[in-house]
Amino acid sequence: MGKPEMKIGEISKPRFEFRTFGQNFEESAKRMARLSVPIPEKVWERESVEIYILSKTNDINNTKIRDGKMDIKTYIETVDGLEQWNPLMKGEFPIAKEVLEKDVFPAFQVKMPKLTKDTYTVEEFLAMIDAHPDLQGVRVYKQRFGYMVNNTLCEVGNVLINGAKVVTINSESTEIEDIKKTIADCKLDGVENINYLQAIKRVIGWINKPLAN
């Protein structure tokens, strides 16, 4: 029985991912584009504006808001330098107090503010985040170009983190060896694996470390 084929936009078992951030991955991006098999037109280029919720005490739960919906992914493990993440919860605004108490604030691993309402709009939620000493909302604009190389889902993206421009490139799959081959084929061997949480914290000064280049 062969390996499962990755399909863009379909839910699979938790994927492993290589991702990095820096100022210039031009050579790797060109190779990725040329090595890619044809993909659906809807993922040739995508744009989005998202708000990531950063916590000074948490590096294992990735929380973001896009199109009025909250998405939390949690870190599972690292194998051969590749990180595996899994969906933890998805929610819509207005969001219930019980969801904030049981799922959202525990994921931030911070002291929970006093919740006095039954539901909260996205504006009310973000106001609580801004008022919390250990949390910060960060606006992230993404322009992503999708590819598929060695049966891995890939992208090159122009990203604005609170207006600071960086570039990201990634490969993800359920199959670790396919990602390793893609890293080699795209000349990304030895480049640091940096996830979105780590990249944003470096850009806003919460982690005193540069990006990959």
Secondary structure, 3 states (H helix, E strand, C coil): CCCCCCCCCCCCCCCEEEEEEECCCHHHHHHHHHHCCCCCHHHCEEEEEEEEEEECCCCCEEEEEECCEEEEEEEEEEECCEEEEEEEEEEECCEEHHHHHHHHHHHHCCCCCCCCCCEECHHHHHHHHHHCCCEEEEEEEEEEEEEEECCEEEEEEEEEECCEEEEEEEEEECCHHHHHHHHHHCCCCCCCCCCHHHHHHHHHCCCCCCCCC
